[in-house]
Amino acid sequence: MDDRIIEAEAPPSNPPTTREECRQRLAQLQNDITAIRTEIAAADMDRQAGRRPMDARWYHRARTAIAPPASARGPKVPS
């Protein structure tokens, strides 16, 4: 499988200062996530068409690219 994972940009060193900047940043992140999901789907369709097995390492890297970082998920709450 090919290694076309969209390169994640480093998060800004300082958070947005206005609501508008925050909205723009969220919109950009949503667009990035959509692009990665589309890439995963296209690669999977290509793999299925060629009846090839899934490349687990590529899939894991792609899924990890769209997972929120631990700091964004917040603290774990005991159940």
Backbone torsions as a table, in degrees:
resi	resn	phi	psi	omega
1	MET	NA	156.1	-175.2
2	ASP	-89.9	160.6	-172.6
3	ASP	-101.0	47.0	-174.5
4	ARG	-82.9	27.3	-178.6
5	ILE	-60.2	134.1	177.7
6	ILE	-66.5	128.1	-178.6
7	GLU	-71.9	125.9	179.0
8	ALA	-77.1	135.9	176.7
9	GLU	-82.1	151.3	175.6
10	ALA	-66.1	138.9	179.2
11	PRO	-63.8	152.8	179.5
12	PRO	-59.5	146.6	-177.5
13	SER	-72.6	-20.4	177.4
14	ASN	-129.6	142.9	-177.9
15	PRO	-70.5	161.7	177.2
16	PRO	-58.4	145.1	-178.0
17	THR	-96.9	-18.8	179.6
18	THR	-125.0	163.6	177.8
19	ARG	-62.8	-37.4	-179.8
20	GLU	-64.4	-43.7	176.6
21	GLU	-61.6	-39.2	178.6
22	CYS	-64.1	-44.7	178.0
23	ARG	-60.6	-42.2	179.2
24	GLN	-64.1	-42.1	179.5
25	ARG	-64.6	-43.2	178.0
26	LEU	-62.9	-41.6	178.6
27	ALA	-62.6	-41.2	178.4
28	GLN	-64.1	-42.9	178.7
29	LEU	-63.9	-41.1	178.0
30	GLN	-63.6	-39.8	176.8
31	ASN	-63.5	-41.6	178.6
32	ASP	-62.7	-43.4	179.6
33	ILE	-63.9	-42.8	178.4
34	THR	-61.6	-41.7	179.2
35	ALA	-63.6	-40.4	179.3
36	ILE	-67.1	-43.7	178.8
37	ARG	-62.0	-39.5	177.7
38	THR	-63.8	-41.3	178.8
39	GLU	-63.8	-41.2	177.7
40	ILE	-61.6	-46.5	-179.0
41	ALA	-63.2	-43.0	-179.7
42	ALA	-64.4	-42.0	178.9
43	ALA	-65.0	-37.9	179.7
44	ASP	-68.5	-39.9	177.8
45	MET	-64.3	-40.8	177.6
46	ASP	-62.8	-42.6	178.6
47	ARG	-62.4	-45.2	-179.3
48	GLN	-64.6	-39.6	-179.6
49	ALA	-63.0	-34.3	179.6
50	GLY	-91.4	2.9	-179.0
51	ARG	52.3	42.3	178.6
52	ARG	-100.8	153.0	177.1
53	PRO	-70.8	157.6	180.0
54	MET	-73.6	138.6	174.7
55	ASP	-86.3	101.5	-174.0
56	ALA	-61.7	-36.8	-179.8
57	ARG	-65.4	-43.9	179.2
58	TRP	-63.2	-45.0	-178.7
59	TYR	-61.7	-43.4	179.8
60	HIS	-62.3	-43.6	178.3
61	ARG	-61.9	-41.0	-179.4
62	ALA	-66.3	-44.4	180.0
63	ARG	-66.7	-37.3	178.7
64	THR	-65.7	-32.7	180.0
65	ALA	-64.1	-27.8	-179.3
66	ILE	-99.9	-4.2	178.0
67	ALA	-76.4	139.4	177.9
68	PRO	-68.6	146.7	178.0
69	PRO	-65.5	156.0	-177.6
70	ALA	-55.7	-35.8	-179.2
71	SER	-66.0	-27.7	-179.8
72	ALA	-82.8	-21.2	-179.2
73	ARG	-78.6	-19.9	-179.2
74	GLY	87.6	177.2	-177.7
75	PRO	-71.9	152.1	176.4
76	LYS	-74.0	136.9	178.5
77	VAL	-107.0	124.7	-180.0
78	PRO	-63.5	144.0	-179.8
79	SER	-90.6	NA	NA
